[in-house]
Amino acid sequence: MGSIDKEIQEQIKGKIKAEIQAEIQNQIKGKVEAEVEKQVQEQIKGKINEKIEAEIDAQIRGQARDKINKKIQEQIIGKD
């Protein structure tokens, strides 16, 4: 009977160890997925911010160009 009890204990121990390893792997997988998701979101946010900044810069340049052209026209008209 002693060897049967020992065999049962070993099987139980093996199953518990396998369950613990599976749980650890799931936790690690979850953490990795969360970190990857965070990195992806940060990259997307960065690209969106870059596009917004580029659009704002383009609008500012356009407004500045319009003001310069208006001043030039005023000076030309003023000279006549």
C-alpha positions in Angstrom: 0.0 0.0 0.0 2.9 2.4 0.7 4.0 2.5 -2.9 0.4 3.1 -4.1 0.1 6.0 -1.7 3.4 7.4 -2.8 2.4 7.1 -6.5 -0.9 8.9 -5.8 1.0 11.6 -3.9 3.4 12.0 -6.8 0.6 12.3 -9.3 -1.2 14.9 -7.2 2.0 16.8 -6.8 2.6 16.6 -10.5 -0.9 17.9 -11.2 -0.6 20.7 -8.7 2.8 21.7 -10.2 1.3 21.7 -13.7 -1.6 23.8 -12.6 0.7 26.3 -10.9 2.9 26.5 -14.0 -0.1 27.0 -16.2 -1.4 29.8 -13.9 2.0 31.5 -13.9 2.2 31.3 -17.7 -1.3 32.8 -18.0 -0.3 35.6 -15.7 2.9 36.3 -17.6 1.0 36.1 -20.9 -1.5 38.6 -19.6 1.2 41.0 -18.4 3.0 40.7 -21.8 -0.2 41.3 -23.7 -1.0 44.3 -21.5 2.4 45.8 -22.0 2.2 45.2 -25.8 -1.2 46.8 -25.8 0.1 49.8 -23.8 3.1 50.2 -26.2 0.8 50.0 -29.3 -1.5 52.6 -27.8 1.4 54.9 -27.0 2.7 54.6 -30.6 -0.7 55.3 -32.0 -1.1 58.3 -29.7 2.3 59.5 -30.7 1.5 59.3 -34.4 -1.8 61.0 -33.9 -0.1 63.8 -32.0 2.5 64.1 -34.7 -0.2 64.5 -37.4 -2.1 67.0 -35.3 1.1 69.1 -34.7 1.9 68.9 -38.4 -1.6 70.1 -39.3 -1.3 73.0 -36.8 2.1 73.9 -38.1 0.7 73.9 -41.7 -2.2 76.1 -40.6 0.1 78.5 -38.8 2.4 78.7 -41.9 -0.6 79.3 -44.1 -1.9 82.1 -41.8 1.6 83.7 -41.7 1.8 83.5 -45.5 -1.6 85.1 -45.8 -0.6 87.9 -43.5 2.6 88.5 -45.4 0.8 88.6 -48.7 -1.8 91.0 -47.3 1.0 93.3 -46.0 2.7 93.2 -49.4 -0.6 94.0 -51.2 -1.2 96.9 -48.7 2.3 98.2 -49.4 1.8 97.9 -53.2 -1.6 99.6 -53.1 -0.2 102.3 -50.7 2.6 103.1 -53.2 0.2 103.8 -56.0 
